[in-house]
């Protein structure tokens, strides 16, 4: 096994379905909207789905992107370990992706991406992928 830390702009094609935690946070709204899932901040716009609930709406839900989805790495955020953290849930390391291809979603005219979202690094480390284009370090 080799260590791989993606650079911004790398494109990854999922080689198996990927289930991860999607948080109710403004930077995830476009994926929430695309998946039509509930959110605390704008509950009137979305249909309820099973998840962890807060005041009747989920703060976080498990979602799945299917095999063949292409993700473009948009941001990588890794910082020194927070010694005051009580658990891994207080860890802020994350990767932000843009969905550039999805097996069932249609592109809008002139659109380069379907949705943008971030996941915690521990969730990003569970995805199975192949490079959709050569990574920048390999060119």
Secondary structure, 3 states (H helix, E strand, C coil): CCCCCCCCCCEEEECCCEEEEEECCHHHHHHHHHHCCCCCCCHHHCCCCCCEEECCEEEEEEEEECCCCEEEEEEEECCCCCCCCCCHHHCCCEEEEEEEECCCCCCCCCCCCCEEEEEEHHHHCCCCEEECCCCHHHC
